[in-house]
Amino acid sequence: MSHCHDEHCEHDHDDLPESGEQFLLYSKIDIDNVRCLNESEPDSGKSVIRPWNERQQDSKFVESDADEQLIFYIPFTGSVKLRSICLRTDPTDSAPSNMKVFINRDDVDFDAADSYTPTQEFELVEGTNEVVEYGTKITKFSSVRSITLFFPENFGSDTSIVRFIGFKGEWTEVKRDPIITVYEANANPADHKTPGAENKTDHSVQ
């Protein structure tokens, strides 16, 4: 069972949530465009972003390379109201001790991460092998297209280990009205869709 680390987050349950509750967002992550900086093995960062039912797998993890720092860039396929970030790190000193979160930026590298102001910062739980859920400040995470997680330090080891990253929130499909550049003299109304007719809100259920 995951542990809540914020007064605003809810304890996990394996039942599918009812309409209006927060949803697991794995299926709404643009996994092909996920990036991890300073990973010791190529694509190992992607491997920790996986379905909730695989959160306790020990065979997949990412370990930092040159030092203890890690950066994850994670884009979504739509707009997300992000309610919590779920992490499983490591029960040793290799567990990250701090996490800085940036939203809607694709330019966060290690130099930028030290100079940009994070959207929210978390002190992480030490010495656990369980998934810990960190609740966000909803007003700051109401329209998230991408999220960057920066782990600057750990509890004393030379390298850091992360075993699972997940998200809970509400996903909305983003559709853009077509831009019509050709105007017929006698347009057929059936050939043109009413602007906004296809704009619908959709929520993910994993």
C-alpha positions in Angstrom: 0.0 0.0 0.0 1.2 3.5 -0.7 1.6 6.0 2.0 0.2 9.5 1.9 2.8 12.3 2.6 0.5 15.3 2.3 -2.8 16.2 4.0 -4.4 16.7 0.6 -3.6 13.3 -0.9 -5.7 10.1 -0.5 -4.6 6.6 0.4 -4.3 4.3 -2.6 -6.8 1.6 -3.4 -6.8 -0.9 -6.2 -10.4 -0.3 -7.2 -11.1 1.9 -10.2 -12.0 5.4 -9.1 -15.5 6.8 -9.5 -16.1 9.8 -11.8 -14.7 13.0 -10.3 -12.0 11.2 -8.3 -8.3 11.3 -9.2 -7.1 8.8 -11.7 -3.8 7.0 -12.4 -2.2 8.7 -15.4 0.3 6.2 -16.8 -1.7 5.7 -20.0 -1.7 9.4 -20.6 2.1 9.8 -20.5 3.9 10.3 -23.8 6.4 7.6 -22.9 8.3 7.8 -26.2 9.4 11.3 -25.4 10.3 10.8 -21.7 13.9 11.8 -21.0 16.2 11.0 -18.1 19.5 12.9 -17.5 22.5 11.3 -15.8 21.1 7.7 -16.0 23.8 5.0 -15.7 22.0 2.8 -18.3 20.3 4.1 -21.4 16.5 4.2 -21.1 16.6 2.9 -17.6 14.8 6.1 -16.6 11.8 5.2 -18.8 11.6 1.8 -17.1 10.5 3.3 -13.8 7.5 5.0 -15.3 5.2 2.0 -15.6 1.7 0.8 -14.7 0.6 0.9 -11.1 0.4 -2.9 -10.8 4.1 -3.1 -11.6 5.1 -0.6 -8.9 6.8 -3.2 -6.7 9.0 -4.7 -9.4 12.7 -4.7 -8.3 14.1 -5.7 -11.7 13.5 -2.2 -13.2 15.1 0.8 -11.7 17.3 3.8 -12.6 20.6 4.6 -10.9 22.4 7.9 -11.5 25.8 7.9 -13.2 28.3 10.6 -12.6 26.9 11.8 -9.2 23.7 11.6 -7.2 21.6 13.9 -9.3 18.8 12.8 -11.7 16.4 14.7 -13.9 13.2 13.3 -15.5 11.3 15.1 -18.2 7.8 13.6 -18.6 5.3 14.9 -21.2 1.6 14.1 -21.1 -0.7 13.5 -24.1 -3.1 16.1 -22.9 -3.7 18.6 -20.1 -3.5 17.3 -16.6 -4.7 18.5 -13.3 -2.0 16.8 -11.2 -3.0 15.9 -7.7 -0.1 13.8 -6.5 3.3 12.3 -7.5 3.9 8.7 -6.4 7.5 7.6 -5.8 9.2 4.4 -4.8 12.9 5.0 -4.3 15.2 2.8 -2.2 15.5 1.8 1.4 19.3 2.7 1.4 21.1 6.0 1.4 20.7 5.9 -2.4 17.2 7.2 -2.0 16.8 10.8 -3.1 16.2 13.2 -0.2 14.8 16.1 -2.2 12.6 16.6 -5.3 12.1 19.9 -7.2 9.2 19.9 -9.6 8.9 22.1 -12.7 5.9 22.2 -15.0 5.5 23.0 -18.7 9.2 23.4 -19.4 11.3 21.3 -21.7 14.6 23.2 -21.1 15.5 22.0 -17.6 19.0 20.6 -17.4 21.3 20.6 -14.4 22.4 24.2 -14.8 18.9 25.4 -15.3 17.5 23.4 -12.4 19.7 25.3 -10.0 18.6 28.7 -11.3 14.9 28.2 -12.0 12.3 28.5 -9.3 10.5 25.1 -8.9 6.7 25.0 -9.1 6.9 22.9 -5.8 9.6 21.3 -3.8 9.4 18.2 -1.6 11.5 16.7 1.2 11.3 12.9 0.6 10.8 10.1 3.0 13.9 8.1 4.1 14.4 4.4 4.5 11.3 2.9 2.8 10.7 0.4 0.1 7.1 1.4 -0.3 5.4 3.8 -2.7 5.0 7.2 -1.1 2.4 9.7 -2.5 3.3 13.4 -2.4 0.3 15.7 -2.8 0.7 18.8 -5.0 -0.6 22.3 -4.6 -3.6 21.9 -6.9 -3.8 25.6 -7.9 -0.2 25.4 -9.3 -0.8 22.1 -11.1 -4.2 22.7 -12.8 -3.0 22.7 -16.4 0.1 20.5 -16.8 1.3 19.5 -20.2 4.7 18.2 -19.0 6.5 17.8 -15.7 10.2 17.8 -14.9 11.4 16.1 -11.7 14.8 17.1 -10.4 16.4 15.0 -7.6 19.5 17.1 -6.5 20.7 15.0 -3.6 20.2 11.8 -1.6 20.7 10.6 2.0 24.5 10.1 1.6 25.3 7.7 -1.2 27.5 8.5 -4.3 24.6 7.5 -6.6 20.8 7.8 -6.4 18.2 5.1 -7.1 14.6 5.5 -8.2 12.4 2.4 -8.7 8.9 3.8 -9.6 7.3 7.1 -10.7 3.6 7.5 -11.0 1.0 10.2 -11.1 -2.6 10.8 -10.0 -4.8 13.4 -11.4 -7.4 14.3 -14.0 -6.6 14.3 -17.7 -8.3 16.4 -20.4 -7.9 15.8 -24.1 -6.6 18.9 -25.9 -8.1 19.4 -29.4 -7.5 22.4 -31.6 -10.1 23.7 -34.1 -9.0 23.3 -37.7 -7.7 26.5 -39.4 -9.6 26.9 -42.7 -7.4 28.7 -45.3 -9.5 28.0 -48.4 -13.0 29.6 -48.7 -15.3 28.2 -51.3 -17.8 30.4 -53.1 -20.6 28.0 -52.2 -19.5 26.1 -49.2 -21.3 22.9 -48.2 -22.1 23.2 -44.5 -21.7 19.4 -44.2 -18.0 19.8 -45.2 -17.2 21.9 -42.2 -17.5 21.0 -38.6 -18.8 23.5 -36.1 -15.8 25.0 -34.2 -15.6 23.5 -30.7 -18.1 20.7 -31.5 -15.4 18.1 -30.9 -14.0 19.6 -27.7 -14.8 17.1 -25.1 -13.4 16.3 -21.6 -12.1 12.8 -21.1 -10.7 11.3 -18.0 -8.3 8.4 -17.9 -9.0 5.2 -16.0 -6.1 2.8 -15.8 
